[in-house]
Amino acid sequence: MRRSGAPRLATRLLLAQVLVVAVGAITPVIAAALLAPRLFHLHLLQAGVTHNLVALHAEAAFQSAMGIAVMLGVFMSLVAAGIVSWFLVRRIAAPIEQLAQATHDVAAGLYDVNIPTTAFSVELDDLASSFQSMAQRLASAGATRTRMLADLAHEVRTPLATLQAYIDGLEDGVIKRDAAAWNTMRRQIDRLRRLADDIRVVAQAEGQKIDLVAMDGCDAVHAAVQAAVPRFEAKGVTLELRVCAEPCQINGDAVRLQQVLANLLDNALRHTAAGGNVAVDGSEVGGRFLVTVSDNGDGIPRDQLDSIFERLHRVDASRVNADGSGSGLGLTIARAIVQAHGGSISAESAGLGTGARFSVCLPLAPH
């Protein structure tokens, strides 16, 4: 908030301009007052004017005319300089004042600000556009945070409601105290624990710098696929691996990259029915290491191809696995880790029922 006693920027700039103009005007006046009479007297002597009365009258006339001309010139220059200074000050101060007001609005949580660009200078335009972009990102982050909290409350509510119902049923004797009841409550507790663990992993992946070392990207793909084979065999889904024979050297964290592929494979397995097929490809394409995970499962609506990487997002919000798996954070974790490696992740699908394809693109290590 601006201090009430502090002068405005426009006032300071205008006073500074007036001071500069005043100093610039007074300096030649003083110089003329000191030098002009002496030079005029010298010219009179050179012209042969030796009569004292004539010389005194001429010098007095010169000083009077010079004084009037100098004062008139100074006045006109001050007026002209004041007009130009006022125009320039307004051009400079107006966008800065708008930016200052916008910062107050953003600080108060009002992110819907509009800062018009000006043609005065590139620097002011860059400043305005950068602040506008920052406000939009803050607004997006705020909306994402609000949506995430609402989704998180929804995710927690279901297992808590199940636990509450079972506890009440056990107290009232409606539910038998058998292994099935205890297993159901344990599954709900495990679901809450997995959700808490996934949220912690997301926070670590998005806020922690990853140490990158030279490694073979194909080895990480092999390890992740081999670890996922038992899960695919148990469900009856075919898992096919196709990687290039030549090593693909990248700078990365092997454990984190295997986590990315594990999340993509779990996502593919979750949305592919028994008898389906999942294929993993890894190769060097265009100077980058490209890994794709393709399935012929449920598919993704076209309008959700970007939002599926957001926290707690589900293609079908009403669909929750019975075992509580699929917190909606796996793809968010994968994106955070890939971006920390300087890479990108994307999804492709022709729509529901057409399968999906996830692509991870990582930069190769420099030779």
C-alpha angles and dihedrals in degrees: 000000000000116000112247093227097048115101120239121260092243091054092050093047092047092049090048091051091048091050092051092048092046092051090046091052098043093049096063091041091057091044091050093047091053101041108026098068092048093048091047091050090050091051090051090054091048089051091055098250103147102151108111097215093048092046093048092048092048093048092048091050091048093050092048094049092043092049093051093046093046094047092047091048092048091049093049092046091050092050093047093044091047092054093047091044092051091051093048093044092053091049091052101037099043098066091041090052089049090050091049091052090048091053089053090051093048091047088053091052097259103130098167095094128148120205112185116219121237133209093225098098141347091235094058091046091051091048093050095046092046092051091046090052091048091051091050091050090049090050090050091047091049092050091047091049092050092048091046092053091049091048091045090052089051092049093050095043096065099056091039091052090049092050092047091050093050093046091050090046092051092049093049093043092240092119120051118237095239136130093270093059094047091046091051092052092045090053091053091049090049089051091054090046092051090049091052091047092050092050090051091049091050091052091049094046094049098043105034128079114234120225108232123206133176111273144149110262092204090061091057090050092049092050094049093048093047090051091051097048096090092053092050093047091050091056096039097244119141115236115199125188123201118174132156118264093230119079117255107213115210137159108246152116108269095204094050093046091050087051090054092051092044090055092048091048092048089049091051092046092049092054099039120084124224111286092031128123134237121189128195119199128185126181145131111269124176095342094310135094109249123194121182130188112197129182139173094223137111098323128210130265111250093238091059101050091105100034094055088080092059121102117280093357120155127183087223108032092194093055117092123162115245092237092053094245121143104055091181092247101094095088091043089055091047092052093049092051094046092049090049086058091054092252138113137234128204141171132223130191137151091218142282114342094017101093128242140253124209119196127198116192119191130178116251119241112263114256 
